Amino acid sequence: MAAEKSGAPDPMHQFDIVELIDIELFGLNLSFTNSSLFMVFSVALIIFLTLFSFNGRATIPTRLQSIAELSYEFVAKMVRDNVGDEGQKYFPFIFCLFMFVLFCNMLGMIPYTFTVTSHIIVTFALAIVIFFGVTLIGFIMHGIKFFKFFVPSGVPKALLPLLVVIEVISYLTRPVSLSVRLFANMMAGHTMLKVFGFFVAGMFFSGNLFISPLGIAPLAFIVAFTGLEILVAFLQAYVFAILTCIYLNDSIHMH
Amino acid sequence: MSRDEKSAAEEKLKEIAEKIEKYKLSHTPNDIKQKNKRGRQISIAMRLSTELVVASIVGAILGWYIDKWLNTKPIFFIIFLLLGVISGVKTAIATSKQLYDES
C-alpha cells in the first residue's frame, strides 16, 4: 500500500490510475484502466442485482429481491416527491445514476479496491451530462420562456441586471458543486482512512514497548470512521440523485 | 377506455397510494421516523459547505476568463468573485431554508 520507491507512506497512492490494457484510437488514449475496470464491476453488479434478483418473482421476496425492490421504491419515491408525476419519465435515468454512484462508492469501501468517484473527472462528466440534459429539457418544455428562470420576480428594475448575473452564476455553479461535493467527500474520506492506517501500522511495529500498545487508539478510530465512510458513501449517492431531481423539477416546473 | 374513465382510474390509484402511505407512516416506529429525518437533514447540511465555496470559485474563474478575453485585468475578476460569493450565500440561504422546513 505504501509507495514502493521512497519507502515513505503515501496516502494518495490509492488514487493512481493504472493502465491495464493499452488502447490508442485516433491519437486519443482510450486505455482500459483500473478505473474503467471498477466501473465495469459496479455496472455488472447492478445488472446482476436488478436482473437476477427477480428470477423467482416471489410474493415473499428473497433477500436479494428485497434489496432490488427497496432500491427501486427508494428512488421512485424520491422522484415522485421532488419532481411529481411529470418526472416519472426520467425515473430510469435517475435510478441508473443513483445505483451507479452508490455502487462505485460502496465498491471503493472494500480494501484494495479503487474508488471511481474519487476522481473529479468522473463525477464532473456525470454532472455536466445532467446539467446539459436538464437545461435542454427546460428549453424543450418552455421554449424561449425558460430564460425567465434567470429573472427573479418582484425586483426593482434597477437591480435586475445584477441579479440576473448572480442567478446565471448560481446556475453555472450547479454542475461544479455537484461534482466537487461527491469527489471531495470520497477522496477526503479515503485519504483519511489511509493516513490513520499508516498510524496503526507505524505504531504497532515501532518496536517501542510503550508506543506499540497505543496503536489500538487509531485502530479504534478507523473502525468508527469506516462506519461513517459507509454512511457518507450512501449519503453522497443520495445527495447526487436528489439534486438531479431538484434540478429536473426546476426546469420542468420553473418557479 | 375514455379519457374520463382514465382520469377517474388515476384518481382512484392516487387515493390508494395515499392510503398506503398513511398506513405505512402510522406503522413506522417513531425512532425510525426520527432516523429517516436525520438522514435527510445530514444530506442537506452536506450540500451547504460546497455550495458556499464552489460558487465563489466559479465566479472567480468566469471573471478571470472575461478579463483574458477583454484584456481588462483585474476588474471583472474582482467583480465576478464578489458576485460569486453573493450567489453562493444566496444558494446557501435557500438550502438552509429547506433544513428548517424539514425540522
HADDOCK unambig.tbl for C-alpha pairs under 7 A between the chains (distance, minus, plus):
assign (segid A and resid 166 and name CA) (segid B and resid 83 and name CA) 5.97 0.50 0.50
assign (segid A and resid 166 and name CA) (segid B and resid 87 and name CA) 5.42 0.50 0.50
assign (segid A and resid 167 and name CA) (segid B and resid 87 and name CA) 6.98 0.50 0.50
assign (segid A and resid 169 and name CA) (segid B and resid 59 and name CA) 6.43 0.50 0.50
assign (segid A and resid 169 and name CA) (segid B and resid 84 and name CA) 6.54 0.50 0.50
assign (segid A and resid 169 and name CA) (segid B and resid 87 and name CA) 6.79 0.50 0.50
assign (segid A and resid 170 and name CA) (segid B and resid 55 and name CA) 6.48 0.50 0.50
assign (segid A and resid 170 and name CA) (segid B and resid 87 and name CA) 5.52 0.50 0.50
assign (segid A and resid 170 and name CA) (segid B and resid 88 and name CA) 6.95 0.50 0.50
assign (segid A and resid 173 and name CA) (segid B and resid 54 and name CA) 6.74 0.50 0.50
assign (segid A and resid 173 and name CA) (segid B and resid 55 and name CA) 5.45 0.50 0.50
assign (segid A and resid 173 and name CA) (segid B and resid 58 and name CA) 6.13 0.50 0.50
assign (segid A and resid 176 and name CA) (segid B and resid 54 and name CA) 6.93 0.50 0.50
assign (segid A and resid 177 and name CA) (segid B and resid 50 and name CA) 5.99 0.50 0.50
assign (segid A and resid 177 and name CA) (segid B and resid 51 and name CA) 5.87 0.50 0.50
assign (segid A and resid 177 and name CA) (segid B and resid 54 and name CA) 5.70 0.50 0.50
assign (segid A and resid 181 and name CA) (segid B and resid 50 and name CA) 6.03 0.50 0.50
assign (segid A and resid 235 and name CA) (segid B and resid 43 and name CA) 6.31 0.50 0.50
assign (segid A and resid 239 and name CA) (segid B and resid 43 and name CA) 6.02 0.50 0.50
